């Protein structure tokens, strides 16, 4: 039960998170991306559908169903820890008078936030399925290693201190 004089305050910005999590190191870019809200973003429509799967210990793959699109109509870009897949505006199709158009070919933009240690290895479009290969690269200094513990005895000028 809360007292009427007690109030709960939630972090409002990055500095509040830093104060709340003082033991964290190196998460500044994560918090910056967390609070960097794209003002032009709309609610997710679910189009186009996609899968994210783990294909190995450090390998991942994003599959996106894009029936009817050619590679010239798509743009895959990675910048600032964000993978963006979007359509490229093209000239209107000439000479095609559709009586019914059931294959969706609408404009879209889909973004995925990547971890700092994930790199994009490549992208393929085959039979209407865009496949993007990702790999988690762990630097040597981040790999687990054992730290030796000294016994606390120091020798200075052949004297035990």
C-alpha positions in Angstrom: 0.0 0.0 0.0 1.4 3.4 -1.0 1.3 6.3 1.3 -0.3 9.4 -0.2 3.0 11.3 0.3 5.1 8.6 -1.4 5.5 8.8 -5.1 7.1 6.6 -7.7 9.2 8.2 -10.3 10.1 6.5 -13.5 13.3 7.3 -15.5 12.5 10.1 -18.0 15.8 10.3 -20.0 19.2 8.6 -20.4 20.7 10.4 -17.4 18.0 9.0 -15.1 18.8 5.5 -16.4 22.5 6.1 -15.8 21.8 7.0 -12.2 19.6 4.0 -11.8 22.1 1.6 -13.3 25.4 3.0 -12.2 27.0 -0.5 -12.4 26.4 -0.7 -16.1 29.3 0.1 -18.5 29.1 0.6 -22.2 25.3 0.8 -22.6 25.3 4.4 -23.7 24.6 3.6 -27.3 21.9 1.2 -26.3 20.1 3.8 -24.3 20.5 6.4 -27.1 18.9 4.0 -29.6 16.2 3.1 -27.0 15.1 6.7 -26.7 15.7 7.7 -30.3 12.0 7.4 -31.4 11.5 7.8 -35.2 8.8 10.5 -35.4 7.7 9.3 -38.8 7.2 5.8 -37.7 3.7 4.4 -37.8 2.2 1.5 -35.9 3.3 -1.8 -37.3 1.0 -3.1 -39.9 2.6 -6.6 -40.1 3.5 -6.1 -43.7 5.7 -7.6 -45.0 5.7 -10.7 -42.8 9.1 -11.9 -41.6 10.9 -14.6 -39.6 14.0 -14.3 -37.5 15.9 -17.5 -36.9 19.1 -18.7 -35.3 21.1 -20.7 -37.8 24.2 -21.4 -35.8 25.9 -20.6 -32.5 26.6 -17.0 -33.6 24.6 -16.9 -36.9 21.1 -15.5 -37.4 18.9 -15.0 -40.4 16.0 -12.7 -41.2 13.6 -14.0 -43.9 11.0 -11.6 -45.4 8.2 -12.5 -47.7 8.4 -10.1 -50.7 6.4 -11.7 -53.5 6.4 -9.6 -56.6 9.4 -7.4 -55.8 12.6 -7.4 -57.7 16.0 -6.6 -56.1 16.0 -3.2 -57.9 12.8 -2.2 -56.0 14.3 -2.9 -52.6 17.0 -1.2 -50.4 18.7 -2.9 -47.5 20.9 -0.6 -45.4 22.6 -0.8 -42.1 23.5 2.4 -40.2 24.0 3.3 -36.6 23.0 -0.2 -35.3 19.8 -0.3 -37.3 19.0 -2.6 -40.2 16.5 -1.0 -42.6 14.6 -2.7 -45.4 12.4 -0.6 -47.6 11.0 -0.2 -51.1 12.6 2.2 -53.6 10.1 4.4 -55.4 10.0 3.4 -59.1 8.2 4.6 -62.1 4.7 3.3 -62.5 4.4 0.1 -64.5 3.5 0.9 -68.0 1.5 -1.3 -70.4 0.1 -3.4 -67.5 -3.6 -2.9 -67.1 -4.5 -5.1 -64.1 -8.1 -6.3 -63.9 -7.2 -7.6 -60.3 -4.1 -7.0 -58.3 -3.9 -9.5 -55.5 -0.2 -9.5 -55.0 0.6 -6.7 -52.6 3.3 -4.4 -53.9 2.8 -1.5 -51.6 5.5 0.8 -50.1 7.0 -0.3 -46.8 9.9 0.3 -44.4 10.9 -2.2 -41.8 13.6 -1.6 -39.2 15.5 -3.9 -36.9 17.8 -2.8 -34.1 21.0 -4.8 -34.0 23.3 -5.4 -31.1 26.7 -3.7 -31.3 28.4 -7.0 -32.0 26.1 -8.1 -34.8 27.2 -7.6 -38.4 25.3 -8.0 -41.6 27.0 -10.6 -43.8 24.8 -10.4 -47.0 21.3 -10.4 -48.5 19.7 -12.6 -51.2 16.3 -12.4 -52.9 15.1 -15.7 -54.3 11.6 -16.8 -55.2 10.1 -13.8 -53.4 11.9 -14.5 -50.2 14.5 -11.9 -49.0 17.1 -13.5 -46.8 19.5 -11.4 -44.7 22.4 -13.2 -43.0 23.7 -11.8 -39.7 26.6 -12.9 -37.5 27.5 -12.1 -34.0 31.2 -11.3 -33.8 32.6 -11.4 -30.3 35.9 -9.5 -29.9 38.8 -11.3 -28.2 38.5 -9.0 -25.2 34.8 -9.9 -24.7 35.4 -13.7 -24.8 35.3 -15.4 -21.4 38.8 -15.8 -19.9 40.1 -16.7 -16.5 41.7 -14.0 -14.4 44.6 -15.2 -12.3 44.5 -14.3 -8.6 47.7 -13.2 -7.0 48.7 -14.4 -3.5 49.1 -10.8 -2.2 52.8 -11.2 -1.4 54.9 -8.5 -3.1 58.7 -8.6 -3.4 60.4 -5.2 -3.5 64.2 -5.1 -3.7 64.4 -8.8 -2.6 62.3 -8.0 0.6 58.9 -9.4 1.2 56.4 -6.6 1.8 
